[in-house]
Amino acid sequence: MSTEYWEEEIETAPRSKLEELQLQRLKKTINLAANSPYYKEVFSQNNITKDSIQTLSDIRKIPFTTKVDMRAHYPFGLVAGDMRNDGVRIHSSSGTTGNPTVIVHSQHDIDSWANLVARCLYMVGIRKTDVFQNSSGYGMFTGGLGFQYGAERLGCLTIPAAAGNSKRQIKFINDFKTTALHAIPSYAIRLAEILQEEGIDPQSTTLKTLVIGAEPHTDEQRRKIEQLLGVKAYNSFGMTEMNGPGVAFECQNQDGMHFWEDCYFVEIIDPETGEQLPEGEIGELVLTTLDREMMPLIRYRTRDLTRIIPGKCSCGRTHLRIDRIQGRSDDMFIIKGVNIFPMQVEKILVQFPQLGSNYLITLETVDNQDEMVVEVELSNLSSDNYIDLERIRKNITRQLKDEILVTPKVKLVKKGSLPESEGKAVRVKDRRDNKS
């Protein structure tokens, strides 16, 4: 296949030139970050000055930044720019486990982000003549506006369909002749099923390119999506702390995701020791922004486990590639594109005096859809009355949905039914077909 580039000079830059640009931007990032209350304190405690960074490896002199640090300095403790005059947008996580993680953007940051997403979309063959439909949530969630601005920057006719309402999604695809779609993997399969239910051959639509991400999936699931919908499906990586979508993306070779090193410095560390790991070894992904002015992040521990794929890609791009995310170094899991921590579930369960302290979350695949089952033991004081128990179960389900934005299947079981752990309690069992 012929290779075309959105920004050929950047995408195919020799490693020496790319690393020269990284060092230049890293020094600028350190200088900017010193203006934020958080990094001003960190730099002072570790004797970091503008002269401390002379090589890329000198970044190791700076401590890691974590989600805990961001929450502890909520809302604007990491803002380095003049937010009142230059801030144009705020994005944040849901904050369901405490203060949300907040990212503030300047116009430069938004423009840089949109350009990266456009670069990603162009890399997989999407052009300005395409019709791009986004089935991602909008609002504070970055997937909506991130892809929206990127597709518009590329020049596509864009459809901000947002999440849900599958029959409307299908109507838009058919009526507007959508050629490119952004969707989480499980929802892409669901759309294919609904098309079949409506008597429409899923391969008969105008769709040709699918962008997937936001939840774990195997290569087998990706191939199934491609076969069902008659498309090419490309894996993507992004996170709110690093802007959102557009951080790393597959090229048309579908052999690892190219990480845009002109805008991010990538490290892979041993999650236990913090030591650097060589190419090819799986470890925790640590990222530093290199082209964000309002709120730079330095050595941010993503908790995502992956590896740098050795060797060069035949597409000609020189930016390193990472493998699909293999899991997490913490206890977070992802279902239907939503990040969930067991403590969010526990936070709701402890509010019910009828329940005991032992619970188990099981993730499983049912009819190609991820499902979350929460089993929780009743206390000795609970009633055996079915009507009372059903009322409690429905109340728990409703409150969990409000907390985690996903509707789980709640099962109330007798005390002693669930296994007891001698060590750290095992709260999550992932039995999904598509787990990483």
C-alpha positions in Angstrom: 0.0 0.0 0.0 1.2 3.5 -0.7 2.0 5.6 2.4 0.9 9.2 2.7 1.7 11.5 5.6 -0.2 14.3 7.3 3.2 15.9 8.4 5.9 14.0 6.6 8.8 15.9 8.0 7.7 15.2 11.6 6.4 11.7 11.1 9.5 10.4 9.3 12.1 12.5 11.1 15.4 10.7 11.8 15.7 9.6 15.4 18.5 12.1 16.0 16.3 15.0 14.8 13.3 13.7 16.8 15.3 13.4 20.0 16.8 16.9 19.4 13.2 18.3 19.1 12.2 16.3 22.2 15.1 17.8 24.3 14.2 21.3 23.1 10.6 20.9 24.0 11.4 19.1 27.3 13.5 22.1 28.5 10.7 24.4 27.6 8.2 22.2 29.4 10.3 22.2 32.6 10.5 26.0 32.5 6.7 26.3 32.0 5.9 23.7 34.7 8.0 25.6 37.3 5.3 28.3 37.2 2.7 25.9 38.7 2.3 25.6 42.5 2.8 21.8 42.4 5.9 21.6 40.3 7.4 24.7 41.9 7.4 22.8 45.1 8.6 19.5 43.5 11.5 21.2 41.7 12.5 23.1 44.9 12.6 19.9 47.0 14.6 18.0 44.3 17.0 20.9 43.4 15.7 21.0 39.8 16.6 24.2 37.9 16.4 25.2 34.2 19.9 23.8 33.9 19.2 20.4 35.3 18.0 19.0 32.0 20.8 18.7 29.5 20.0 15.3 28.0 16.7 13.3 27.7 17.9 10.9 30.4 18.1 13.8 32.8 14.3 13.6 33.1 14.9 10.8 35.6 16.0 13.5 38.1 12.4 14.5 38.4 10.0 12.4 40.6 6.9 10.8 39.1 3.6 12.5 39.0 0.5 10.4 39.9 -3.2 10.7 39.8 -3.1 11.1 43.6 -0.9 14.2 43.2 -3.4 15.7 40.8 -6.3 15.1 43.1 -4.4 16.4 46.1 -3.8 19.7 44.2 -7.3 19.9 42.8 -8.5 21.9 40.9 -5.7 24.1 39.5 -2.5 23.3 41.5 -0.8 22.0 38.3 -1.8 24.9 36.0 1.4 26.7 34.9 -0.1 29.2 32.4 -2.2 32.3 32.8 -5.6 30.6 33.1 -7.6 33.7 33.4 -6.3 35.2 30.1 -5.2 32.1 28.1 -7.4 29.2 29.4 -10.1 28.2 26.9 -11.3 24.8 28.1 -11.4 22.4 31.0 -11.7 18.6 30.8 -11.9 16.3 33.8 -12.5 12.8 34.9 -15.7 11.9 36.7 -14.1 12.2 40.1 -16.2 9.3 41.5 -13.3 8.1 43.7 -12.5 11.6 45.1 -11.6 14.8 43.4 -11.6 14.6 39.6 -8.4 15.0 37.7 -8.6 18.3 35.9 -6.8 19.4 32.7 -6.9 23.0 31.6 -6.1 23.8 27.9 -5.0 27.0 26.1 -5.9 27.6 22.5 -2.4 26.4 21.6 -3.1 23.2 23.5 -6.4 22.6 21.7 -4.9 23.3 18.3 -2.0 20.9 19.0 -4.4 18.2 20.2 -6.7 18.6 17.2 -3.7 18.4 14.9 -2.6 15.1 16.5 -6.0 13.6 16.1 -6.1 14.7 12.5 -2.6 13.1 12.0 -3.9 9.8 13.4 -7.0 9.8 11.2 -5.0 10.6 8.1 -2.6 7.8 9.0 -5.3 5.2 8.7 -6.5 6.5 5.4 -9.3 8.9 6.4 -9.4 12.0 4.1 -11.3 15.3 3.9 -13.8 13.6 1.5 -14.9 11.2 4.3 -18.0 11.5 6.4 -16.9 10.9 10.0 -19.4 9.8 12.7 -18.5 10.0 16.3 -20.5 7.7 18.7 -18.5 8.8 21.7 -19.8 10.8 24.7 -19.3 14.6 24.6 -19.0 17.0 27.5 -16.2 16.6 30.0 -15.2 13.3 28.5 -12.4 13.9 26.0 -13.4 11.3 23.4 -16.2 13.4 21.9 -14.6 16.8 21.4 -11.2 15.3 20.8 -12.3 13.4 17.7 -14.7 16.1 16.7 -12.0 18.8 16.5 -9.5 16.4 14.9 -11.9 15.3 12.2 -12.8 18.9 11.5 -9.1 19.8 11.4 -8.7 17.1 8.7 -11.6 18.6 6.8 -14.1 15.7 7.2 -17.9 16.2 7.2 -18.5 15.3 10.8 -21.5 13.9 12.6 -21.5 14.4 16.4 -23.9 11.6 17.0 -22.7 11.1 20.6 -23.2 7.8 22.5 -26.1 5.5 22.5 -29.4 5.4 20.5 -28.3 2.7 18.2 -31.2 2.9 15.7 -30.4 6.6 15.3 -26.7 5.8 14.8 -27.7 3.4 12.0 -30.1 5.9 10.4 -27.3 8.5 10.3 -24.9 6.0 8.8 -27.4 5.1 6.1 -28.8 8.6 5.4 -25.6 10.6 5.7 -23.4 7.9 3.9 -21.0 7.7 6.8 -17.6 6.3 5.8 -15.6 6.5 9.1 -17.0 5.7 12.5 -15.5 6.0 16.0 -16.9 3.5 18.5 -15.8 1.3 21.4 -15.3 -2.3 20.3 -18.3 -3.9 22.1 -20.6 -1.2 20.7 -19.3 -1.8 17.2 -20.4 -5.5 17.5 -23.7 -4.4 19.0 -24.3 -2.1 16.0 -23.7 -5.0 13.6 -26.2 -7.1 15.6 -28.9 -4.3 15.4 -28.3 -3.9 11.7 -29.0 -7.6 11.3 -32.1 -7.3 13.4 -33.3 -4.5 11.2 -32.8 -6.7 8.2 -29.8 -4.8 6.9 -26.6 -6.5 5.8 -23.9 -5.0 8.1 -21.5 -5.1 5.2 -23.8 -3.2 2.9 -23.3 0.2 4.5 -20.9 2.9 3.3 -18.7 2.3 6.3 -15.1 1.5 5.4 -13.0 2.7 8.4 -13.6 2.1 12.1 -11.6 3.7 14.9 -11.8 1.7 18.2 -10.4 2.1 21.7 -11.3 3.0 25.2 -11.8 -0.6 26.4 -9.7 -3.8 26.4 -10.1 -5.9 23.3 -8.1 -8.7 21.6 -7.0 -8.9 18.1 -9.5 -11.7 17.5 -12.3 -9.3 18.5 -10.9 -6.7 16.2 -10.9 -9.2 13.3 -14.5 -10.2 14.2 -15.6 -6.5 14.0 -13.9 -6.1 10.6 -15.6 -9.2 9.3 -19.0 -8.3 10.6 -19.0 -4.7 9.3 -16.8 -5.1 6.3 -14.4 -2.4 7.5 -10.8 -1.9 8.6 -10.6 -1.3 12.4 -7.7 0.6 13.9 -6.7 0.6 17.6 -6.1 3.9 19.4 -4.7 5.0 22.8 -5.5 8.2 24.7 -6.2 9.5 28.2 -7.6 12.7 29.6 -4.3 13.5 31.4 -2.5 13.5 28.0 -5.3 15.5 26.2 -7.5 12.5 25.3 -7.5 10.6 22.0 -4.7 11.1 19.6 -1.8 10.1 21.8 -1.0 6.9 19.9 -2.6 5.2 16.9 -2.1 2.3 14.6 -1.0 2.9 11.0 -2.5 0.9 8.2 -0.1 -2.0 9.0 -2.0 -2.6 12.2 1.2 -3.6 14.0 1.4 -1.6 17.2 0.4 2.0 17.9 2.7 4.9 16.9 3.3 7.2 19.8 3.7 10.8 18.7 7.1 11.5 20.2 7.2 15.2 19.1 4.5 15.8 21.7 5.1 13.0 24.3 8.2 11.6 26.0 7.7 7.9 26.7 9.2 5.7 29.4 8.5 2.1 30.4 9.3 1.3 34.0 9.1 -1.6 36.4 5.9 -0.7 38.4 7.4 -2.0 41.6 10.9 -0.4 41.5 10.4 2.6 39.1 13.5 1.5 37.1 13.6 1.9 33.4 12.9 -1.2 31.3 14.5 -2.0 27.9 12.5 -2.2 24.6 10.4 -5.3 24.3 9.8 -5.7 28.1 6.3 -5.1 29.5 6.1 -2.4 32.2 4.2 0.6 33.2 3.8 3.5 30.7 5.1 6.8 32.0 4.4 9.9 29.9 5.5 13.6 29.8 3.8 16.2 27.7 6.1 18.1 25.3 3.7 20.5 23.6 1.2 21.5 26.2 1.6 25.0 27.6 -1.3 25.6 30.1 -0.8 22.5 32.2 2.2 20.3 31.4 2.6 17.0 33.1 6.0 15.5 33.8 6.6 11.7 34.2 2.9 10.9 34.7 2.4 7.3 35.8 -0.5 6.1 33.7 -0.7 2.6 35.4 -1.2 1.1 32.0 1.0 -1.9 31.2 2.5 -2.2 27.7 5.8 -2.5 25.9 7.8 -0.7 23.2 7.8 -2.8 20.1 11.4 -3.2 18.8 12.3 -2.4 15.3 11.1 0.0 12.6 7.7 0.0 11.0 7.5 -0.5 7.2 5.2 2.5 6.9 8.2 4.8 7.2 7.2 6.5 10.4 10.1 6.7 12.9 8.0 7.3 16.1 8.2 4.3 18.4 5.3 1.9 18.6 3.7 0.5 21.7 1.8 -2.8 22.0 -1.9 -2.9 22.9 -2.4 -2.2 26.6 -1.9 -5.5 28.5 -3.5 -4.5 31.8 -3.1 -2.2 34.8 -0.6 -1.9 37.6 -3.5 -0.9 39.9 -6.9 -2.4 40.4 -8.8 -0.3 37.9 -10.8 -2.1 35.2 -12.5 -0.8 32.1 -16.0 -1.9 30.9 -17.9 -0.3 28.1 -15.3 2.4 27.8 -15.7 3.5 31.5 -12.9 3.4 34.0 -14.0 1.8 37.3 -12.3 1.1 40.6 -13.6 -1.6 43.0 -13.6 1.1 45.8 -16.4 2.9 43.9 -18.5 -0.2 44.2 -17.6 -0.7 47.8 -18.4 3.0 48.5 -22.1 2.2 47.6 -22.4 -1.2 49.2 -21.2 0.0 52.7 -24.2 2.3 52.8 -26.6 -0.6 53.1 -26.8 -2.1 56.6 -28.5 -5.2 55.2 -25.3 -6.2 53.5 -22.1 -7.9 54.8 -18.6 -6.8 53.9 -17.7 -9.5 51.4 -18.4 -8.9 47.7 -17.1 -10.0 44.3 -17.2 -8.3 40.9 -17.2 -10.6 37.9 -16.7 -9.3 34.4 -17.9 -11.6 31.7 -18.9 -11.7 28.0 -22.5 -12.4 27.2 -23.8 -12.3 23.6 -20.6 -10.4 22.6 -21.3 -7.7 25.2 -19.3 -7.1 28.4 -21.3 -7.5 31.6 -20.5 -6.6 35.2 -21.9 -8.8 37.9 -21.8 -7.7 41.5 -22.3 -10.4 44.1 -22.6 -9.2 47.7 -23.3 -11.2 50.9 -26.3 -10.4 53.1 -25.7 -9.7 56.8 -27.2 -12.0 59.4 -29.9 -9.4 60.1 -31.3 -9.4 56.5 -34.8 -10.4 55.9 -35.6 -13.5 53.8 -38.6 -11.7 52.4 -38.3 -11.7 48.6 -40.1 -8.4 48.1 -37.8 -6.7 50.6 -34.7 -8.2 49.1 -35.7 -7.2 45.5 -36.3 -3.6 46.7 -32.8 -3.5 48.2 -31.3 -5.1 45.1 -32.9 -2.5 42.8 -31.8 0.3 45.1 -28.2 -0.9 45.0 -28.3 -1.3 41.2 -29.6 2.3 40.8 -27.0 3.8 43.1 -24.2 1.9 41.5 -25.3 3.1 38.0 -25.3 6.7 39.3 -21.8 6.1 40.7 -20.0 4.2 37.9 -22.2 5.1 34.9 -22.7 1.4 34.0 -25.6 -0.7 35.0 -24.4 -3.9 36.8 -26.2 -7.1 37.5 -26.6 -7.2 41.3 -26.9 -10.6 43.1 -27.6 -10.8 46.8 -26.2 -14.0 48.3 -26.2 -15.7 51.7 -23.5 -14.9 54.2 -20.5 -17.2 53.7 -21.3 -17.9 50.1 -18.3 -16.0 48.7 -14.7 -17.2 49.1 -12.8 -15.6 51.9 -9.2 -14.4 51.1 -6.4 -15.0 53.6 -4.4 -12.2 52.1 -5.5 -9.2 50.1 -9.1 -9.7 49.1 -9.7 -10.6 45.5 -12.5 -8.2 44.4 -12.5 -8.6 40.6 -12.6 -11.7 38.4 -12.2 -10.9 34.7 -13.6 -13.7 32.6 -14.3 -11.7 29.5 -13.4 -13.1 26.1 -11.8 -9.7 25.1 -9.7 -9.1 28.2 -6.1 -8.1 27.6 
